[in-house]
């Protein structure tokens, strides 16, 4: 997936952490390049 989610407890409280995976970073960078090319004035 693009995002990694980890759920655990810290004391009595739930703690959720999320991070972007390498695949997610690659796909996001490709998306930004595509949008930039599309919006570039001609």
N, C-alpha and C positions, 0 to 999 in steps of 0.2 A: 504494500500500500504506500500511499504518499505520506501518511502521518502515522506515527507510532504513539499509542496511548498506553500508559501504565497507571494502574489503580492500586493503591495500597492504603494502609491505615498508619497514621502517625499519632500514637496515643489512642484516644477514642475517636479521632476525627478522620474522615476519609480524605485522602490526598490523591489527586489525579494530575499526572504530568503528561504533556504532549510535546512531541518534537517532530520536525520534518525529516524524512528519510533521505538517503542519497538519491533515490529514484524520484522522490517528490521534488527535491531541489532541481534536478535535471529537467523535469517536466515544467516546473515553474519558470525556469530560465528560458526554456524554449517558448513558453507562452508569452513571456515579456518580449522576446525578440519578435515574435509574430505580431503582437499588438503594436509594437514600435514601428515595424515595417508597414503595417496597415495604416497607421496614423501619420506616417511621414508625408509631408507636403510633396506634391509632384510638380 
